[in-house]
Amino acid sequence: MAKIDYNGQSDDQLSESLGNLKREQFNLRFQAATSQLEKPSRVREVRKDIARIKTLQTQRTAAAVAK
């Protein structure tokens, strides 16, 4: 799957992407529990994408407070 550039997204788009990724992570956990997981590496990708988005949100919040 292609790597998404989250830097170009607005705050609303980041929140929406975060919600979608958390939903996907939830579904992947259920697939893993029932041994139906087709691509185990996707769990790691989703977890890292969630971390990237949260980091960006924290940086933007800190930059807004610093102004």
PyMOL commands that set and color helices and strands:
alter all, ss='L'
color gray80, all
select helices_A, chain A and resi 11-33+41-66
alter helices_A, ss='H'
color red, helices_A
deselect
rebuild
show_as cartoon
